[in-house]
Amino acid sequence: MLRSMNSAISGLRAHQTKLDVTGNNIANVNTVGFKASQTVFEDTLSQAVRNGSAPRAEVGGTNPAQVGLGVKVAGITTNFGQGSTQNTGRSTDFMIEGDGFFVVQTGAQQLYTRAGSFNFDAAGNLVTPSGAKLQGWAADATGVVNTNGPIGALSVPAGQTIAPRATTTGVVAGNLPADATPATTTPPAPATTIETPLTVFDDLGNEVPVTFTFTKTGAVGDGAWNVVAAIPNPAFDPTAPVSPTNQPRTPVNGATGQDITFDAATGRLTATSIDELALTIDGRAVAIDISTMTQYGSPGTVTAPEQDGYAAGTLESFALGNDGTITGSFSNGERQTLGRLAMASFANPGGLEKAGGSTFRAANNSGVPNIGEAGTGGRGSLVAGALEMSNVDLAEEFTGLIVAQRGFQANSRVITSSDEVLQDLVNLKR
């Protein structure tokens, strides 16, 4: 009788644990990044009433007769299946699609989480609701991220500025008309000139307007042109007559500019022509690519579409890429990488220990964290403006709740029945 009661007691304890786990799952049905747990039972030792025997010539074999001694909790496993997606629109909400964990630091402790709801603290650090700092790699001043270096707290300080960059290269493209009038026509006529502006930047980010003037120099139908690149002359006196010593602009690609030549048959620059204008602005060399220019029969369409300099700018917003790259948008129109989120993967995520606050810590059976970029090494990709919700299945949990309740109830009935049998046994003595 005592065996049945002890077995039933172990059943009560085991099913109470299942009720505890199920209750915790239901309590966290709306917890961001929560992973449901399951209770696994196994039987305990069994007591042999009769040992089995092998078959012999004169008699057959017998099976052992054993009485089980109850049940115990074999383990409480965590289900790391993907939770549902909830779009939030917040730029600091991140979701992992696939395997992996965010890496956060609290004090000297490194933890891991699937909950991607982050905020900024006063220092501009991205932190969890409990204050743990999100880890990753910060970009250098030029926007380069070294993912082979150590990870650290990711910060996007409000009002962050990007340093100016002086122009070193640019492009002038388009078409010069093949029927342009040269300066040597008879009777004399004004030569065809085409101007296009380009704004470049000095070392301090100040704008320097450059005007490119293309003048037809050869005969009608040939491809000879002269290009003068000029900037405003700070010493120009608008009240005095224009003269060789009082010009509104100062050439920066030679006193007389540079000559270029197009092939009259193909309309492209000839092999002997220069395809790059060499400018000198405030002592700096600036190379302007003109290799794509043409001389066709269509009207002139010369433009200066790009150059590589920019003024100083202030951070206005940022966005997260699928690989965890945080890109900032600045007031000067530039976009620059600010950093990259780090992600961790484990050989056995089920071996992680829960550390509270929807975080986990590495344990003996989890393996060491494999930290790297999103989308590599088995780590999932990232989605900004969304959160991964709890993967608790309420239908399954309520079913498990009923099963646990009935199991607990049935084991209590075993104790009641065993007690009644013991009472009948005691009553044999009148």
Protein Blocks (a to p, Z undefined) as FASTA:
>chain_A
ZZmmmmmmmmmmmmmmmmmmmmmmmmmmmgghiacddddddddddddfbdcddddfkbcc
dddddddebdcdfbdcddfbdcddddehiakbccdededdddddehjbccddfbfcdcdd
fkopacdfkopacddddddfkopacfkbccddddddehiacdddddfbdcdeddddfkbc
cfkbccdddddddddddddddfkopacddddddddfbdehiacdcdddddddfkbcfkbc
cdfklcfbdcfebjklpaddddfklopacfkbccbdcddeehiacdddfklgccdfbdcd
ddcfbccbdcddddfbdcddfkopacdddfkopacdfbdcdddddfblmlpcceejhiac
ddfknopaddddehiehiacddehiacddfbdfklmmmmmmmmmmmmmmmmmmmmmmmmm
mmmmmmmpZZ
